[in-house]
Amino acid sequence: MNKWLKILLWCALFSGVTAVLIWERDKEANAKLSMPVIDISVQGKDTFLTKKEIINRLQTQQIFNPQGLVSGLDISKVESILDTMQEIKHADVYKQLNGSWNIDLELIKPIARVFPEGHASFYLDADGNKMRRSSIHTARSLIFSGNIPDRIQTENVNSIINNDSLKSIRLLDDIYRISNYVCKDPLLQSLIGQVYFDENNDFILIPVLGRQKIVFGSAETSEEVRDKFNRLKVFYKEAMPFEGWNKYTEISLKYEGQVVCRKFS
């Protein structure tokens, strides 16, 4: 008798839990959809997207209706739409048990803005991918201009860096090496504002302080870039405080192991 009683009690408990879960599911499905809780992760201070802009884009594409029901929300579709946005590196969308929902976003980190001669500018991100400039936001990043053949329609860094034929006609991998190094160094970030690629195929660094130009030369390997910037930092720390910021018209890093300076006449 006790055995059958236990079975009946377990069956009743299971039925009760199932009924509660079904009731909660139906209640949640028929509940009014709330605004999402949006968390935006980005390295640095600059962001290409705000929470308000995310909501506006989803509403414009009729993916999200704040007057709709929870049952009408397609989480997978929202995530797919967000993943197609050029400013977003990764999107994760999920529902909570109480009917609320969350959007977690990781945005790209722009490290350079490139101005090809005679063509529209574009951004280069920390992963070596190109992104069209935003009509709303301008990110603080290293500016490259001059005789640059790369355009927004050409290959990304990862395609160029392992292809010798592309290396010979593109500069994007060199631009990436310079900007990637500068963006990780607080001192260089404060010193270097722009980079110009001249007719001699040299990168010319234009400092924020002082009237001199810094002839960087080529940037064909990461080791070359690191060595040149190390020499520049040593020069700035040890020589500039004694010589003054406006003594030299040119500082050249082109020659291996040297810093060659030219004074104002």
C-alpha positions, 0 to 999 in steps of 0.5 A, a space after each residue: 500500500 505504501 509503495 502505491 501511495 508513494 507512486 501516486 504522490 510522485 505522479 501528483 508532484 510531477 503533474 503539478 510541476 509540469 502544470 506550473 511550468 506550462 502556465 509560466 511558459 504561456 504567461 511569459 509568451 503572452 507577456 508584453 516584450 520589454 526593452 532589452 538589457 544591452 551590454 556593450 564591450 569595447 577596447 578603448 574610449 571610442 565606440 561606433 554604436 550606442 544602445 539607442 542606435 542598436 534599438 533604432 536599427 532593430 526597430 527599423 528592420 522590424 526585428 524588434 517591436 516594443 509593443 509586441 509579445 515575448 512569443 514574437 521575439 526571434 532570438 536567432 534572427 536578432 543575433 544574425 542581424 547584429 552579426 551582420 553589422 560592421 561595427 560588431 565583432 560578436 553578438 550574443 542574444 538570450 532570454 531570461 526566465 522572467 521574460 526579459 532579454 539581453 544583448 551582449 555586444 563586443 565591438 571592433 577596435 579601430 586602430 587606423 583610419 586610412 585615406 587613399 589618394 583620391 578615394 574614400 577613407 576607411 578604418 582598419 581594426 585590430 584584427 586587420 579587417 577594413 570597415 567603412 567610415 561611420 556617418 555618425 561617429 569618428 573614432 580616435 585612431 592613427 591617420 594614414 594618408 599619401 600615396 596609398 593604393 589600398 581601398 575599401 574594396 581590396 583585400 584585408 591584412 590577413 589575405 595580404 600578409 601571407 601572399 607575396 604578390 599582394 605584398 608588392 602592390 598593397 600597403 595595408 599590412 605595413 600600415 597594420 604593423 605600424 598602427 597596431 604597435 602604436 595603439 598598444 603603446 601609451 607613449 607613442 599614442 601621445 606622440 604620433 598623430 599622423 603618418 604620411 606615405 611619400 613618393 620615396 616609399 617611406 612612411 613619415 611620422 608626424 608628431 603631435 609636438 615639435 616641428 620635425 618630421 620622423 622618417 620611419 622608412 619601410 615597415 616590412 616586418 614586425 621586428 623592423 617596426 619594433 626596433 625602429 620604435 624602440 630607437 625613437 622612444 630612447 631618443 625621445 626619453 634621453 635626447 629630447 629633454 636636453 635638445 628641445 622639441 624644436 631643434 631638429 627638422 628631421 629625425 630618420 630611423 631608416 638606417 639600422 641601429 641609428 637615429 640620424 637627425 637634421 637640424 634647422 638651419 
